[in-house]
Structure formats: C-alpha cells, structure tokens
Amino acid sequence: MTVAMADWGKRLSDTLRAALAAGDLATAARLVEDGDGMARSLAKEYTLMYRGLGITLRVMQPLLLALALRTAKEEALCAHLRDFAQDIDALAQAAWGTTPGPVQAGPGVVPASAAFEASLSAAEAGFEPAHRANAAAVLAAILAGDAAGAQALVEHKVAVLYLPLHDRLVRWMADSMAFALRHGGEEGLLRFQMDSAQGQRAGFDKWEDLSAAEFAQASAFLLKMHMGNLTVSEDAQRYTLSQSLCGSGGRLRVMGAYAGPQALPFVETAGPLTFGLPRLPVYCSHCPIWNGTATLAWYGRVHWLFEQPARADGSCTAHIYKRAADSPAALVDVLRLSAPTHAA
C-alpha cells in the first residue's frame, strides 16, 4: 500500500480513532486487521519500537558496566539498574499482569544486572500478547457496532499498554547518558554514544541500503512511534521531518526532566555532542552522534542533519538530503571526529 507523504506522520491508532469518530466502522475494521501501509496491524503498531528500545538498552548496559568498573562507580550503577527493574516490573504488572522470574539477591553488579535483564525480558514477554488481545477486543467491539467501546480500548492501548513503558525505557536511556557524562566527562559520553551506535550498526546498515524516499518514510515511522507530533515535507534537495514535539527528547524536556532533584544534565561544551551548539540536553546528544558522527565515519554521509535542534519547547527539525553532496558542509563538519572514539 502506497502511503501519501501527508500521512507519514499519522499513527495507525490516530487514524483508527478518526474512523471510529466518523462512524466509519468498515474502515475501522480494515485498519485493525490490515494496518495503514506503515504499521502492519493494530496488534503490531508499536512492536518494532518496543523491540528496538530493548535492543538499545541491552547495548548500553555492558557499556555502563565497563565505565563503572573503570571509574569505581559500581554502587551507582547498581542503583541505576535496580531502580529500572523495580519501575518496569510495576508498569508491566499494571499493564498486563507480568511478573519477573526469581533473580539472585544480594549486592553487586552481577545480581543488579540479572535483575535488570529479568525485568526487561518479563515486560517484553507480555507486550505482544497484550497488544494482540487488545486488537482482538477492538475488532470485536467494532463488529458489534460499539464505536465508543472500541475508542476506549484504543485509548487503553496507548495510555496503559504502551506509553508508560516506552517512557520508562527512554528515561533509562537518558539516565544512562547522564551516568556516562557524570562519571566519564564529555569524552566518556562521546565514547559511550559512539559505542552505543556501533552496537546497533546492523540497523543503520539496513537504512543505508534504502533510497532517500524510503529512508525518509522509515525515519518518519520511527519518530512518530515516540508519540510526538510529526509532519514531513519535500523539496528538490531534501526531506524535512518537523516535530512540533519530539516524543522522546522533547517530551522529556517539556515534562520537567531537566529540573528538580533528579534533573538530567546538559552537555556544556560545543562540539559533536551538541551539534556545535554551546549547550544541549544530555539525551539529545545521541542524535548528532548516532545519526551524524557515526554514519559519517561508516558511510561518508550524515543520515539526519538537524536545524535548530532540541528547542526549549520540545520541537526539533531534521533533514534527510537526497544526495550527500548537497548537505551543508558547515553542519557536517561540526560532527566529524579527529580520531575514532571507541571502547576497547
């Protein structure tokens, strides 16, 4: 199914809600079963994002362990891992009744790492069955002519079965980047971001094989799964992905994650970590590295070039150039490293 660019930023759940509100139950039933040309079905709408976040967490965890061992911060890492395990257990229990298996008790990074993995895996085990059951219930309500009931089930899918878990995984990523910055300095954070990108390179390699149009649509799908607000436009040189709210880093910022006693830090030195800006939220520092510095080193081009990134209102704009040669040199050059930065 070909999807018009005007619809690249629309989520399946939102299109389904619009059909239900209009009383178009036939279209609503089709959307549940067959998707919208981007999401394969209602049951699978958020599966790729949730799996992808799990992969990222598992890439980051051993990098944090290596940093903690180098800097004698094992106790701080244990707290970071156990806090996540406790929180994700509670969220999974609230969403679908999943509880983790028994985990070795006691102090130290090995039991804490085991608790982290057990809780992450348990939450993942319940995700797809819960979303399949929800989609089946939505379809049953539609077939029974109960548009209001179907609407309520779609709301439950987003508000209970997805967004709280998504947000906790994103916050763990942000806290992990903050850990790297606090205990490794900006050089440690740069190393952490480059190694995190390297650990996920297989996914970037697949993107590199896409045409510019295919990559722009894939990027739009990824970004909208963070539950922000996205529009996509095109001109002769590039595709522009405009987020009036970035659903990960932008939403962290507008929801107060950079204020208060548990505040996330900012990167305070202009360079690759900040797009050359004098200051950038720590979570947002992965975008210039993963989608810029790393891809520049691997493929000779930047995947996403940002315009006024990480704005205080949570908005952000990224460009995908159809030809690498058209990418503004000044924006590309600030992302180059003078030497590779990787962990041993």
BELQUI-V493564 format. One line per field, one symbol per residue. phi: phi as a letter, one per 30 degrees, with the letter a starting at -180 (. if undefined). A space follows every 50 residues. Layout:
phi: ???
This chain:
phi: .dcdedcddcdeedddddddddicdddddddddcibjcddaddcecdddd ddddedddddedddddddddchcddddeddddddeddddddddddbidbd ddbedjdjdddddddeddddddddddddedddddddddddddddicdddd edddddeddcdbeddeddddddddddddedddcbiddddddddddddedc dedddddddddedddddddddeddddiccbbbbbbdcacccccdbddcdd dedddjdcbidcdddcdcbdledbiiddaaedddddddddcbedddddci acdbccchdhdddidabbccddbedddeedddddcdcdadbbdd
